[in-house]
Amino acid sequence: MGWAERTPAAGRIRDAERARDGLRAALKGAGITLPPLALDGVSLVGDFPRPLVDLGRCTPQLARQLARAVGKGAP
């Protein structure tokens, strides 16, 4: 194992990835596609803009809370 895998930052990144993956799985299991909440500025530029809506960011703790809430409502 290299030094990067042992750093606190690497652990936080892995934790955030697990939280993201858990939320993604819970949403998919409940048949939910969460609509994004903000417009992506880059997608608005150019002669033929293709606006995209972006969900944004949340903490790993909030991702876990959302995953638990969605999981409780899944059939």
Stockholm file with secondary structure:
# STOCKHOLM 1.0

chainA/1-75         MGWAERTPAAGRIRDAERARDGLRAALKGAGITLPPLALDGVSLVGDFPRPLVDLGRCTPQLARQLARAVGKGAP
#=GR chainA/1-75 SS CCHHHHSHHHHHHHHHHHHHHHHHHHHHHTTCCCCCCEECGGGGCSSSCCCCEECCCCCHHHHHHHHHHHHHHCC
#=GC SS_cons        CCHHHHSHHHHHHHHHHHHHHHHHHHHHHTTCCCCCCEECGGGGCSSSCCCCEECCCCCHHHHHHHHHHHHHHCC
//
